[in-house]
Amino acid sequence: MGRVKPETAPGYTLTVQMRPRDVHFFITIMEGYSHLAFPAAVDPKAGLIVLHTTPGFFADLKKIVGELALETRILDDDVYLSKDLL
């Protein structure tokens, strides 16, 4: 039987950097917003988290991350890692 590769659903990825000691807490909080995003720790020792979301929730997700009482930085392709957060 042949296999059909599933089509990729449209989605967005938000990469967030924070202090490594805040990673577990951040992921726990974001798991509470499971309807908005799926969090994945890319490099916990560097404080890097990726949040997978849908186009409709992307703006809400950015707002929530920005309002958390943690020092976070939303990264994009043109931003390098900030050593002052590590």
C-alpha positions in Angstrom: 0.0 0.0 0.0 1.4 3.4 -0.9 1.8 6.2 1.6 0.5 9.7 1.0 2.4 12.4 2.6 0.0 14.7 4.5 -0.1 18.3 3.4 1.3 20.8 5.9 -1.4 22.9 7.6 -0.9 26.6 7.6 0.8 27.7 10.8 3.1 30.1 12.4 6.0 29.6 14.7 7.0 32.1 17.4 10.5 31.7 18.9 11.0 33.1 22.4 14.2 33.5 24.4 14.2 33.8 28.2 16.4 33.0 31.1 17.1 29.2 31.3 15.7 29.1 34.8 12.3 30.3 33.5 11.9 27.7 30.8 9.9 25.1 32.8 7.6 27.7 34.2 7.0 29.3 30.8 6.2 26.0 29.2 3.8 25.1 32.0 2.0 28.4 31.6 1.8 28.0 27.8 0.4 24.4 28.2 -2.5 26.1 29.9 -3.1 27.9 26.6 -3.2 24.7 24.6 -5.9 26.0 22.3 -3.5 28.8 21.2 -0.1 27.1 20.9 2.0 24.0 21.2 5.2 24.8 23.1 8.5 23.0 22.4 11.8 23.5 24.2 14.4 23.9 21.4 17.4 24.5 23.7 16.4 24.9 27.3 20.0 25.6 28.4 19.9 28.6 26.1 16.4 29.6 27.1 15.0 29.0 23.6 11.3 27.9 23.2 9.3 27.6 20.0 5.6 28.0 20.0 3.6 26.5 17.1 0.3 28.2 16.5 -2.2 28.9 13.7 -2.5 32.2 11.8 -5.7 33.1 13.6 -4.1 32.9 17.0 -0.6 34.4 16.2 -1.4 37.9 17.3 -3.1 36.7 20.5 -0.1 34.5 21.3 2.4 37.4 20.9 0.3 39.5 23.2 0.1 36.8 25.9 3.9 36.3 25.7 4.5 40.0 26.0 2.2 40.3 29.0 3.8 37.5 31.1 5.7 38.5 34.2 8.8 37.0 32.8 11.6 38.6 30.9 11.1 37.2 27.4 12.3 38.2 24.0 10.5 37.3 20.8 13.1 36.4 18.2 12.8 36.5 14.5 15.2 35.5 11.7 17.1 38.8 11.9 17.6 38.8 15.7 20.6 37.1 17.3 20.6 35.6 20.8 20.9 38.1 23.6 23.6 37.1 26.0 22.2 39.4 28.7 19.3 37.0 29.2 21.5 34.0 29.8 
